[in-house]
């Protein structure tokens, strides 16, 4: 079943209290193994989420949606 996802695009958002390095590394390792295509650099937010962070998250989601719509 996972073979059906080879080549699919993905984006990554990670929010952490003090560090997101390990989480990003783990997800990227899995994505590499599944041969997924990263659309943008991972978005890492550490600490409180403010309006600017929400805007960047919205843009990340829009990028993913546009990619999926394009096929």
JOCORCOR-V788494 format. One record per residue. N is the residue number from 1. RES is the residue in three letters. SS is DSSP state (helix for helix, strand for strand, loop for the rest). PSI is psi in degrees with one decimal (* if undefined). BURIAL is 1 if it has 24 or more other ideal C-beta (glycine too) atoms within 12 Angstrom, else 0. Layout:
BEGIN
n->N res->RES ss->SS psi->PSI burial->BURIAL
n->N res->RES ss->SS psi->PSI burial->BURIAL
END
This chain:
BEGIN
n->1 res->UNK ss->loop psi->-40.1 burial->0
n->2 res->UNK ss->helix psi->-25.2 burial->0
n->3 res->UNK ss->helix psi->-26.9 burial->0
n->4 res->UNK ss->helix psi->-14.1 burial->0
n->5 res->UNK ss->helix psi->-1.8 burial->0
n->6 res->UNK ss->loop psi->131.6 burial->0
n->7 res->UNK ss->loop psi->-2.0 burial->0
n->8 res->UNK ss->loop psi->149.9 burial->0
n->9 res->UNK ss->strand psi->154.3 burial->1
n->10 res->UNK ss->strand psi->156.0 burial->1
n->11 res->UNK ss->loop psi->158.5 burial->1
n->12 res->UNK ss->loop psi->128.2 burial->1
n->13 res->UNK ss->strand psi->129.4 burial->1
n->14 res->UNK ss->strand psi->131.7 burial->1
n->15 res->UNK ss->strand psi->130.5 burial->0
n->16 res->UNK ss->strand psi->162.7 burial->0
n->17 res->UNK ss->loop psi->-37.3 burial->0
n->18 res->UNK ss->loop psi->-19.6 burial->0
n->19 res->UNK ss->loop psi->143.1 burial->0
n->20 res->UNK ss->loop psi->4.6 burial->0
n->21 res->UNK ss->helix psi->-49.3 burial->0
n->22 res->UNK ss->helix psi->-40.0 burial->0
n->23 res->UNK ss->helix psi->-44.4 burial->0
n->24 res->UNK ss->helix psi->-46.4 burial->1
n->25 res->UNK ss->helix psi->-43.6 burial->0
n->26 res->UNK ss->helix psi->-46.7 burial->0
n->27 res->UNK ss->helix psi->-42.3 burial->1
n->28 res->UNK ss->helix psi->-34.6 burial->0
n->29 res->UNK ss->helix psi->-44.8 burial->0
n->30 res->UNK ss->helix psi->-45.8 burial->0
n->31 res->UNK ss->helix psi->-38.7 burial->1
n->32 res->UNK ss->helix psi->-44.7 burial->0
n->33 res->UNK ss->helix psi->-33.3 burial->0
n->34 res->UNK ss->loop psi->-3.8 burial->0
n->35 res->UNK ss->loop psi->39.1 burial->0
n->36 res->UNK ss->loop psi->155.5 burial->1
n->37 res->UNK ss->strand psi->120.7 burial->0
n->38 res->UNK ss->strand psi->128.4 burial->1
n->39 res->UNK ss->loop psi->-34.6 burial->1
n->40 res->UNK ss->loop psi->162.0 burial->0
n->41 res->UNK ss->loop psi->147.3 burial->0
n->42 res->UNK ss->loop psi->143.1 burial->1
n->43 res->UNK ss->strand psi->118.5 burial->1
n->44 res->UNK ss->strand psi->123.3 burial->1
n->45 res->UNK ss->strand psi->123.7 burial->1
n->46 res->UNK ss->strand psi->130.2 burial->0
n->47 res->UNK ss->loop psi->-152.9 burial->0
n->48 res->UNK ss->loop psi->146.0 burial->0
n->49 res->UNK ss->loop psi->117.8 burial->0
n->50 res->UNK ss->loop psi->-175.4 burial->0
n->51 res->UNK ss->helix psi->-39.6 burial->0
n->52 res->UNK ss->helix psi->-40.8 burial->0
n->53 res->UNK ss->helix psi->-41.2 burial->0
n->54 res->UNK ss->helix psi->-38.1 burial->0
n->55 res->UNK ss->helix psi->-43.8 burial->0
n->56 res->UNK ss->helix psi->-38.5 burial->0
n->57 res->UNK ss->helix psi->-40.6 burial->1
n->58 res->UNK ss->helix psi->-44.9 burial->0
n->59 res->UNK ss->helix psi->-39.6 burial->0
n->60 res->UNK ss->helix psi->-44.5 burial->1
n->61 res->UNK ss->helix psi->-38.3 burial->0
n->62 res->UNK ss->helix psi->-39.0 burial->0
n->63 res->UNK ss->helix psi->-45.0 burial->1
n->64 res->UNK ss->helix psi->-44.7 burial->1
n->65 res->UNK ss->helix psi->-43.2 burial->0
n->66 res->UNK ss->helix psi->-37.9 burial->0
n->67 res->UNK ss->helix psi->-42.3 burial->0
n->68 res->UNK ss->helix psi->-36.2 burial->0
n->69 res->UNK ss->helix psi->-33.2 burial->0
n->70 res->UNK ss->helix psi->-19.1 burial->0
n->71 res->UNK ss->loop psi->* burial->0
END
